[in-house]
Amino acid sequence: MHRGYPVVESPETGRERLVVLGSGWGAVSVLKTLERGAYDVTVVSPDNYFIFTPLLPSATVGTVEFRSVLEGIRRITKRVGGAYVEATAVDVDLEDKYVLVEHAGAGRVWLPYDRLVVGVGAQSITHGATGLEYCHKLKTILDARSIRQHIMANFERVMLPTTSDDEKRRLLTFVVCGGGPTGCEFAAELHDLLAEDLRHYFPQSVHDMVRVVIIQSRDHILNMMDSVIGEFAEREFARRKIEVITNARVQAVTDTMLRYTTRAADGTVVEHELPQGFVLWSTGVALTPFTQLLCDRLPAQRNRRAITVDAHLRVKGVADGSVYALGDCATVEFPQLLENIGELFDSAHGADTTEISRAEFTAFVRRAAAQYPSAASHLQSLELNYDLFDTNANGSIDRSEFRRMLEFVDSKLTALPALAQVANQEGVYLGHALNATAVLHAGPLPTEDDASTTRRLRMAHAVAATPFSYHHRGTLAYLGRAAAADFGEGTTYKGSNLAAKYLWRSVYWSQQVSLRTRFLLSMDWCKELLFGRDLSKF
Ligand SMILES: Cc1cc2nc3c(=O)[nH]c(=O)nc-3n(C[C@H](O)[C@H](O)[C@H](O)COP(=O)(O)OP(=O)(O)OC[C@H]3O[C@@H](n4cnc5c(N)ncnc54)[C@H](O)[C@@H]3O)c2cc1C
C-alpha cells in the first residue's frame, strides 16, 4: 500500500518502466517511435482508442463514420510489447515515482514508473462564461455522437405540428462559440449537411429558418493563421450564409438562450440575447484537473494554461528529469539567446576585434542554428537582413547591434500552437530521445566489441542531447466546399471549389495512422458521394 491505495507490482526485467498517460496525438507518436524492448511500457487512458481529431467535425454530421476516425490503442501498444490500462490519472507522487490511476467503478491503484510521459491533452477555457453545461464540446467520439443526435433531434422536433414558429427558429439556430479551426470546421461541416442532404428531406420553409452563427472574441476568425486566410474564410462563410460575429464575448448560456456582449465603436458594451437550439463551446486550451494538480506540486510551474517543459520536453521543476509532457497540455520554454549574449558575441567575433564581420556572422549563424534548432530559421533571416541591423552602416556588427539581433530572434520564439502536428512532432522527438536514453541506460552489450559500443553510445548521446525543434508544415482548414492552408511566412493556399475539398481530404487520408482507417474513410467518402449522409437519429 502507498498512501492508502494498493501498488501494482511489476516483474523485474532490468528495463526502465515507462508510463505514458493519454492515447492522443502526443502519446501515440511516442509509442509509434519507441523501439520494442527499450522499456516496460504501460499506457494509461480513459479511452482505449486514438482519435484522428482533424476529421472529428466530419463525424458529427455523418460525412464519415465514428469508427473511421478511431484506431484501437491496443494495436498501437502491442507494437512496443506494452500494456494498456483503461483508467484516468488522478494524482502523482513525484518523489517516490508513482502515478495514481482510477477506473470508474474499479477504484484506484498506484502505478510505479521510472519515466513518466504526460500527454493528457487540455480542456476548453471557460473565459468566465456561465452555463457551459448547456454546451456541447467536441473532443471525444461521445461528444461527436451527442452532437449528431442533437442536430437531428432539433430537425425532427421542428416538424411536429405542435412546434410554434418562434420555437422552430430557436431550434434551428446553431451557435458555435470560438472561431478557431475546430469551430470553423464544425460550422462548415454543418453547412454541408444542411445544403447537401437535409434540404432534400425537409421543406424549404424549414431550411429558410436555419441559422449557423460563429461568435468569435477576436476581430477575425482563424486568427491563429495568416490574416488573409481569416478574411478569405469570412468571405466564404458570408457566401454560405454562415454568420460570423467578431469582437464578441459570450457571458452566459441557458438551455434556450445565449447572452453575449460586443463593443460599439465608441467603446460602450452592448448586450445581446440570442435564442438558440444548440451551442458548441470550442475555445482555447486550459489545464485539466490532473495537469493543474501536477503544476500545483511544482513551484517552478507558473503558466496557468499548460505545463512548462524545457527544450527536451522535461517538466520544469522535476529535478531528475524523469517526467516529460507534450502536446496540448505542455508549452515548450525554448532557451533565450539573449541570456547568453556574452558567450555568443565572443564566439562570433575574431580575437583581434570587438565587431563581427559579415563572413564571421555567416559562420556564427551556422553554428548557432545547430545549437538552437528552434531558432534556426530566424537566425538565418538575420543573415538576409544583416544590413538592416548594421545601423551605423560600417559593414560589421557591434555588441549593441548584436543585442538587437538576439532580441529579434527571441521575440519570434513564441509558444507553439495547440495543434496535432505539434503534438505529433513532439511525440516523435520524445520517442527517439527515450530510445537513446534506454541505450545509454543499458550501457555496453556483452556481444559487442569496444569500438561498436563506443560508436553506439556516442550516437545515443548525441540524440539524447539534441533539443526539440518544431517545423511548421502548414495548417489546414476546411471551410465547406472550400479549404485554406497556411504554410507560414506568408505562404498560403485558398481554394473555393470541389478540388480544394478533395485536396483537403487527400492530405488527411495520407496522414492516417493505419491502412484500416484509410480503407474505411475511402468507403465513407464514396458512400456519401453516392447516397448522401445517413440522417437517422440514434
Ligand atoms: C475537433 C478537433 C479538430 C481538430 N482539428 C485539428 C486540425 O485540423 N489540425 C491540427 O493540427 N489540430 C487539430 N486539432 C487539435 C489537435 O487535435 C490537438 O492539438 C491534439 O489532439 C493534441 O494532442 P494531445 O496528445 O496533446 O492531446 P489529445 O489528442 O487531446 O489526447 C489526450 C489524451 O489523453 C487522455 N486523457 C485525458 N485525461 C487523462 C488522464 N487524466 N489520464 C490519462 N489519460 C488522459 C484522453 O483520453 C486522450 O486520449 C483539433 C482538435 C479537435 C478537438
The ligand as a Gaussian input file, in Angstrom:
#p B3LYP/6-31G(d) Opt

LIG

0 1
 C      -12.445000      18.609000     -33.219000
 C      -10.986000      18.927000     -33.313000
 C      -10.424000      19.198000     -34.552000
 C       -9.066000      19.483000     -34.651000
 N       -8.535000      19.729000     -35.880000
 C       -7.205000      19.908000     -35.992000
 C       -6.620000      20.076000     -37.269000
 O       -7.309000      20.087000     -38.284000
 N       -5.266000      20.218000     -37.334000
 C       -4.484000      20.203000     -36.215000
 O       -3.258000      20.298000     -36.331000
 N       -5.015000      20.080000     -34.987000
 C       -6.352000      19.922000     -34.847000
 N       -6.903000      19.785000     -33.608000
 C       -6.045000      19.913000     -32.426000
 C       -5.391000      18.575000     -32.109000
 O       -6.334000      17.555000     -32.100000
 C       -4.708000      18.656000     -30.763000
 O       -3.723000      19.648000     -30.809000
 C       -4.091000      17.302000     -30.422000
 O       -5.106000      16.345000     -30.265000
 C       -3.265000      17.375000     -29.151000
 O       -2.785000      16.099000     -28.880000
 P       -2.545000      15.608000     -27.370000
 O       -1.936000      14.270000     -27.456000
 O       -1.851000      16.655000     -26.610000
 O       -3.997000      15.540000     -26.727000
 P       -5.265000      14.720000     -27.167000
 O       -5.179000      14.297000     -28.585000
 O       -6.425000      15.559000     -26.736000
 O       -5.203000      13.410000     -26.277000
 C       -5.300000      13.434000     -24.887000
 C       -5.446000      12.003000     -24.419000
 O       -5.295000      11.952000     -23.012000
 C       -6.349000      11.190000     -22.443000
 N       -6.519000      11.694000     -21.083000
 C       -7.137000      12.819000     -20.684000
 N       -7.024000      12.958000     -19.352000
 C       -6.301000      11.903000     -18.906000
 C       -5.836000      11.499000     -17.627000
 N       -6.082000      12.228000     -16.537000
 N       -5.136000      10.345000     -17.531000
 C       -4.865000       9.606000     -18.644000
 N       -5.274000       9.957000     -19.877000
 C       -5.976000      11.090000     -20.003000
 C       -7.524000      11.418000     -23.380000
 O       -8.464000      10.389000     -23.240000
 C       -6.801000      11.395000     -24.725000
 O       -6.607000      10.076000     -25.139000
 C       -8.263000      19.511000     -33.483000
 C       -8.839000      19.250000     -32.234000
 C      -10.177000      18.947000     -32.145000
 C      -10.777000      18.647000     -30.784000

